[in-house]
Amino acid sequence: RAEGDVTINSQVTTAGTVQDHRGFKALAGNNLVANSNITTASGAIVLQSLGGITVTSSAQLLSMLDSMGNTGQVLIYASGSDTMVNVAGSIQAVQGEVDIRQVGLAGSVTLNNATIHGDIVKISVLGASGVVNIGTGNILDADSTLELYADGSNGTLNFLSSVTLNSPENILAAKTINIAQGAVVTINSVQQEIG
């Protein structure tokens, strides 16, 4: 925990026991940058910031099953009023949930060359003027549900490049959904909801 910035430059591995499934948590009063691998067995990986958050292309966040089959979660949570969450690395929660969330008034989440997988994957901006940008080279898939939300009164979901959404159920919710010229959004699912 820091009043200012947090930067993770070295590999972190945690393994909880039955009594201790704490996983890994980093809290920043300003910006948080993950440059390295974080791995936990059945615990949560929580990156939380009052500013912005960056998961660089050299970072891998992995929440695995423990020996008893317990699952974990990856939570990336930024609350700065107009700050960004930028993801370019690999994020996976084995049979668990990946939740990438920006709750500030005009915050944004941008994915470029990100690989994200979990049982449930949620990528959302909850502020009135929040923006989700799906950029180039992303692999987005979920075993049960993939949710992309920008459902504030002026929320926008931008597909800036071609992408395939792989999940049995895909939910896209925003005030405005834009698909850039030349971009193709392929939705592979049994059930889809766009609103």
C-alpha positions in Angstrom: 0.0 0.0 0.0 1.3 3.5 -0.9 0.0 7.0 -0.6 1.6 7.7 -4.1 2.5 5.3 -6.9 3.0 1.6 -6.8 5.2 -0.2 -9.4 5.5 -4.0 -9.5 8.7 -4.9 -11.3 9.5 -8.3 -9.8 7.7 -11.6 -10.0 5.2 -12.3 -7.2 3.9 -15.7 -6.3 1.6 -16.5 -3.4 0.0 -19.8 -2.3 -2.7 -19.6 0.4 -3.7 -22.5 2.7 -7.2 -23.4 3.8 -7.0 -20.8 6.5 -5.3 -18.2 4.3 -6.6 -17.5 0.9 -5.5 -13.9 0.8 -3.6 -13.9 -2.5 -2.0 -10.6 -3.5 -3.3 -7.0 -3.1 -1.7 -3.7 -4.2 -3.3 -0.4 -3.3 -2.0 2.9 -4.7 -3.1 6.4 -3.7 -2.0 7.6 -7.2 -1.0 5.4 -10.2 -0.3 1.6 -10.2 1.9 -0.1 -12.9 2.3 -3.9 -13.2 5.4 -4.8 -15.2 5.9 -8.4 -14.0 4.1 -11.7 -13.3 1.7 -12.1 -10.4 0.6 -15.7 -9.7 -1.6 -17.0 -6.9 -3.3 -20.3 -6.1 -7.0 -19.8 -5.3 -6.5 -16.3 -3.9 -7.5 -13.0 -5.4 -5.2 -10.7 -7.2 -6.3 -7.2 -6.5 -4.8 -4.1 -8.1 -6.6 -1.0 -6.8 -5.8 2.6 -7.4 -7.2 6.1 -6.8 -5.5 7.1 -10.0 -4.8 5.0 -13.1 -3.7 1.4 -13.6 -1.4 0.0 -16.3 -0.8 -3.7 -16.9 2.1 -3.7 -19.4 2.8 -6.3 -22.1 5.5 -7.9 -19.9 3.0 -8.6 -17.1 1.0 -11.8 -16.6 -1.7 -11.9 -13.8 -2.7 -15.6 -13.1 -5.1 -16.8 -10.5 -5.0 -20.6 -10.5 -6.9 -23.4 -8.8 -5.4 -24.7 -5.6 -4.9 -28.4 -4.7 -8.5 -28.6 -3.4 -10.0 -27.1 -6.6 -10.7 -23.6 -5.1 -10.8 -20.8 -7.5 -9.6 -17.2 -7.3 -10.3 -13.8 -8.9 -8.4 -11.0 -10.7 -9.8 -7.6 -9.8 -8.4 -4.4 -11.4 -10.2 -1.4 -9.9 -9.4 2.3 -10.6 -11.5 5.2 -9.2 -9.8 8.4 -10.4 -12.4 10.7 -11.9 -10.7 10.9 -15.4 -8.0 8.3 -15.2 -7.2 5.3 -17.4 -6.9 1.6 -17.0 -4.6 0.4 -19.8 -4.1 -3.4 -20.3 -1.6 -4.9 -22.7 -0.6 -8.0 -20.7 -2.1 -11.4 -20.0 -4.8 -11.9 -17.4 -6.3 -15.2 -16.5 -8.5 -16.5 -13.6 -8.8 -20.3 -14.0 -12.5 -21.1 -13.4 -12.7 -17.7 -11.7 -13.6 -14.1 -12.5 -11.7 -11.4 -14.2 -13.1 -8.0 -13.3 -11.5 -4.8 -14.8 -13.4 -1.8 -13.6 -13.0 2.0 -13.8 -15.6 3.9 -11.7 -14.5 7.5 -12.1 -16.8 10.1 -13.7 -15.0 10.2 -17.1 -12.6 7.3 -16.7 -11.6 4.8 -19.4 -10.4 1.2 -19.9 -8.3 0.6 -23.0 -7.1 -2.9 -24.2 -4.3 -3.3 -26.7 -2.7 -6.7 -27.3 -4.3 -8.0 -24.1 -5.1 -11.7 -23.6 -8.0 -12.1 -21.0 -9.6 -15.3 -20.0 -11.8 -16.5 -17.1 -15.0 -18.2 -16.3 -16.6 -14.8 -16.2 -14.9 -11.7 -17.7 -16.2 -8.2 -16.9 -14.7 -5.1 -18.4 -16.6 -2.0 -17.4 -16.6 1.8 -16.9 -19.3 2.9 -14.5 -18.9 6.7 -14.6 -21.4 8.9 -16.4 -19.0 9.6 -19.3 -16.8 6.4 -19.1 -15.3 4.9 -22.2 -14.2 1.3 -23.0 -11.7 1.1 -25.9 -11.1 -2.3 -27.5 -7.9 -1.7 -29.5 -5.7 -4.0 -31.6 -4.6 -7.5 -31.1 -6.8 -8.6 -28.2 -7.9 -12.1 -27.3 -11.1 -11.9 -25.1 -12.8 -15.1 -24.0 -14.8 -16.5 -21.1 -16.0 -20.0 -20.2 -19.5 -18.7 -19.3 -20.0 -15.0 -19.7 -18.2 -12.0 -21.2 -19.5 -8.6 -20.3 -18.5 -5.2 -21.8 -20.2 -2.3 -20.0 -20.1 1.5 -20.5 -23.6 2.1 -19.3 -23.3 5.6 -17.8 -25.6 8.3 -19.2 -22.9 9.1 -21.8 -21.0 5.8 -21.7 -19.3 4.7 -24.9 -18.0 1.3 -26.0 -15.5 1.7 -28.9 -14.3 -1.2 -31.1 -11.2 0.4 -32.6 -9.9 -2.8 -34.3 -11.3 -6.2 -35.3 -11.9 -8.6 -32.4 -13.6 -11.9 -31.7 -15.6 -12.2 -28.5 -15.6 -15.9 -27.4 -18.1 -16.9 -24.7 -21.3 -18.9 -24.4 -22.9 -15.6 -23.4 -21.7 -12.1 -24.5 -23.3 -9.0 -23.0 -22.5 -5.5 -24.5 -24.2 -2.6 -22.7 -23.5 1.1 -23.4 -25.2 4.4 -24.3 -23.2 4.3 -27.5 -21.4 1.5 -29.3 -19.0 2.4 -32.0 -17.3 0.1 -34.5 -14.4 1.8 -36.4 -14.4 1.8 -40.2 -12.8 -1.5 -41.3 -13.1 -3.2 -38.0 -15.1 -6.4 -37.7 -16.5 -7.6 -34.3 -17.2 -11.3 -34.4 -19.4 -12.6 -31.6 -19.1 -16.4 -30.9 -21.8 -17.3 -28.5 -25.0 -19.3 -27.8 -26.6 -16.2 -26.3 -25.8 -12.5 -26.9 -27.3 -9.4 -25.5 -26.6 -5.9 -26.9 -28.1 -2.9 -25.4 
